[in-house]
């Protein structure tokens, strides 16, 4: 099976993103938001990216669609290096990759009708007649289980869940191959969350979409993804098939994260909760060696000096740890 | 008599707001009680009235357009309509509140220590030095590392989890009999949330406090609560012991909530059993059972308002026959673990 694997749709190699912070040059410091991330995303799969706030998962998502410049490393999309592609060069590629954000309202102009907002991508990328455009907008609305007449309404007339549907419709407009969804359901109530997750899954099957699904909620990621990457302070610490990573985590951070999730079940309580000591260190001043050694139960002096690299512990299952947990 | 009296008894609490479009009900006829050392979890989605219920209990609804009726008795004393001064003898001292965003309770211009000291000295005649020592002890008790130096820090120098601990320390400063926490962990990362939940569980053991914990997260409730109350559209739709409510929920809305949460164990369902539609707008409340329009088991009886039934035990506001509800639940798409 793995012999016939198609080439990856997205490939990053040691991709890093650094931000300068501080106003004057003397105070300027560098945030290592994403550090040397190498990953491959294959057509039709859903890669979940999990981690706590500040781990760099959103920045990584923005790098993948080149919404932000990449400091070092390379990014390939469909076999083409787009690490330094100019805005003009990117334009045809942009049709192929779209983003869905956490707060759809922020990306919907309140003074324009939804039909108008959904027609924007066509105006920019395709030459369509007015009636063709209206047809395409109607198709989009139906795709996301809204009604054609919703095109005449303004964003404020919709509920949070419906607005996220509009955000998804807009991402789908140009029939992209890749959708990067950054916390698409975390602002929604649980019952609405489930509707949107079901919708995203239906669209994946119907349109053969490839997703990068960024979320802090592990249960949502488990439900929706085929593969998962766990990030801590800018780096991927563990990656592999969802079931393997969540049921037998090999990195101590993944294990702690996994055990911290409160489960709505009174009979199947997790055996033991691993409560992490202290807080997430500042990405301005990350710990030496393994970034996690300051909070890790298995840390040794080696972890303080030498940074572990991602290496295989099983087929498709990689972990960056000097002393991985037993599988 | 004295042993029978619940710590907090809320009866037929109603909160509504006068608006241009008429009077809008936010909380309708909510009744419940909290016993000493009990942790009550209140679950509901946005607009379910859970936060307004808490604010009404604390006498924090100040809007001139708000109408609050019913009864809130703390240790037998009626709190609704109490004068500010009388209320302040209870609030902060015997009943304390923690909000989702710790910065709503902290001012950025004073140190954490100063703010806790102020809180202690507002309610107890203690010297500044003694109050400061108490503040350090409290910060230590809530698990803030190096409390002697943390006491002199400003809120912005602490992380979100630390700030929430500081606020909890402040809330605990007068050994309240009841702590009301409104989504205290929602803004926090899961590993920090685990620390705060552990702390709330410990509160009861070391401080003997009862806790009302409001959250949208059933996982959080399963973690710490003894009893659970589910709210929908301003009403309590189900109430019961944690074991009862999680093992055999009775209300179709509770079924929908459980079905909406992706499991962390076992096989992944192909689809989640989401609840169709969205909660009603408070200004356009449907006739009869408010959950009716989204309910798969709606029938003629649902045109009337279901009552929650008598207090105690496991109760739900639903017209479905009590027998056989668990079998009905199994018929929901997606299925229910046996």
Interface residues (C-beta under 8 A of the other chain):
Chain A: X52 X53 X159 X161 X162 X189 X190 X191 X192 X193 X194 X195 X197 X198 X201 X216 X218 X219 X220 X222 X223 X224 X246 X256 X257 X259 X260 X261 X262 X263 X264 X265 X266 X267 X268 X273 X275 X276 X278 X279 X280
Chain B: X45 X46 X145 X159 X161 X162 X189 X190 X191 X192 X193 X194 X195 X197 X198 X216 X217 X218 X219 X220 X221 X222 X223 X242 X243 X246 X247 X256 X257 X258 X259 X260 X261 X262 X263 X264 X265 X268 X269 X271 X272 X273 X274 X275 X276 X278 X279
